[in-house]
Structure formats: structure tokens, C-alpha cells
Amino acid sequence: MAEKDRDRRGGSSGRKPSAGGRDDRSRRRGPALASDHLPFDRENLILFGIALAVIVVGYLFLARGSITIAPILLVLGYCVLVPVAIIFRPRRRRDSGPEAARGKVGGE
């Protein structure tokens, strides 16, 4: 009975299924990344390491019963250092481009 109703309305969705029975939407993906490198530079990873070390030291102080320095270290690690490590973008040097590697000077 449901097939008759579907036929009267003009098919199931009005689209032809592609090969394999799936529609085209399943093959579409978001835009590809421009490059295959990590989004963070070495400086970001160093800052993450410092943040992790501060957080670990904060938990160690917390385990020893400190109620003054432990919360300060934990807040510093979680609320300051981790966001800085995520947001920080190192400045690019002018002399590190492909022109500098080839020996070009000035506007040549």
C-alpha cells in the first residue's frame, strides 16, 4: 500500500540514486585542508609543554595539601597558559622565504 502512495507522489525522493544505491550527498566532503602539516608550530608545542608542567606541579602541590599555591598554579595553567598556547602565532621571519634561499636580494 505504501508503494502505491509513493508511486502516486512521483517516487521516493525525486532523485535518482547513484551507483551503489547511495546518493551524491554521501560522497561530498568538506573543504580539504590546504596542507598536511600540523596547525601548531614548535613554539606552540613548547608553550603547551610549559602549561602541562605547571598544571602537573599544581596538582602535586594540591596532593600535598597546599591551598594557596596549588589553585594559583592550576588557574595559571588552565586559564592563561593553555589559551596562550592555542592562540599564539609566531611571527614569520622575512629572510626565511624561498627568495632568501635562492639568494635574491632586494627587488631583483
C-alpha positions in Angstrom: 0.0 0.0 0.0 2.8 2.4 0.8 4.4 1.7 -2.6 1.3 2.8 -4.4 1.2 6.1 -2.4 4.9 6.7 -3.2 4.3 6.0 -6.9 1.5 8.5 -7.0 3.7 11.2 -5.5 6.4 10.7 -8.0 8.9 8.3 -6.4 10.6 8.2 -3.1 12.6 11.5 -3.2 12.6 12.6 -6.8 16.3 11.8 -7.2 18.0 9.0 -9.0 20.4 7.1 -6.7 23.9 7.0 -7.9 26.0 3.8 -8.4 25.9 1.7 -5.3 22.5 2.9 -4.2 23.8 5.9 -2.3 23.0 9.5 -3.2 25.6 12.1 -4.0 25.5 13.7 -0.6 27.4 10.8 1.0 30.4 11.4 -1.3 30.6 15.1 -0.6 33.2 16.2 2.0 34.1 19.5 3.5 36.9 21.6 2.0 40.2 19.9 2.1 43.0 21.3 4.3 45.4 23.5 2.4 48.4 21.5 3.6 49.2 18.3 5.5 51.2 19.9 8.4 50.1 20.3 12.0 48.3 23.5 12.8 50.7 24.4 15.6 54.3 25.3 15.3 57.2 24.3 17.5 56.6 27.4 19.7 53.0 26.4 20.4 54.1 22.9 21.4 56.7 24.3 23.8 54.0 26.5 25.3 51.7 23.5 25.7 54.5 21.6 27.4 55.1 24.5 29.9 51.3 24.7 30.6 51.2 20.9 31.2 54.2 21.2 33.5 52.6 24.0 35.5 49.3 22.0 35.7 51.1 18.9 37.0 53.1 20.9 39.6 49.8 22.5 40.7 48.2 19.0 41.2 51.3 17.9 43.1 51.0 20.8 45.4 47.3 20.1 45.8 48.0 16.5 46.7 50.4 17.7 49.4 47.7 19.8 50.9 48.6 23.3 49.7 45.6 25.5 49.4 47.4 28.6 48.4 49.9 27.9 45.6 48.1 24.9 44.0 45.0 26.9 42.9 47.2 29.7 41.6 49.2 27.3 39.5 46.2 25.4 38.2 44.4 28.6 37.2 47.5 29.9 35.6 48.0 26.7 33.7 44.4 26.2 32.6 43.1 29.8 32.1 46.3 31.5 30.9 49.0 29.2 29.5 46.8 26.8 27.6 44.8 29.5 25.8 48.0 31.4 25.0 49.5 28.2 23.6 46.4 27.8 21.4 46.2 31.4 20.2 49.9 32.2 19.9 51.1 32.6 16.3 54.8 33.1 15.8 56.0 35.9 13.5 57.4 34.8 10.3 60.9 35.9 9.5 61.5 37.9 6.3 64.7 36.0 5.4 63.1 32.6 5.7 61.1 32.7 2.4 62.0 30.9 -0.8 63.6 34.1 -2.2 66.1 34.2 0.6 67.1 30.5 0.0 67.8 31.3 -3.7 70.0 34.3 -2.8 67.7 37.1 -4.1 68.5 40.4 -2.7 66.1 43.5 -2.7 63.8 43.7 -5.6 65.8 41.6 -8.1 
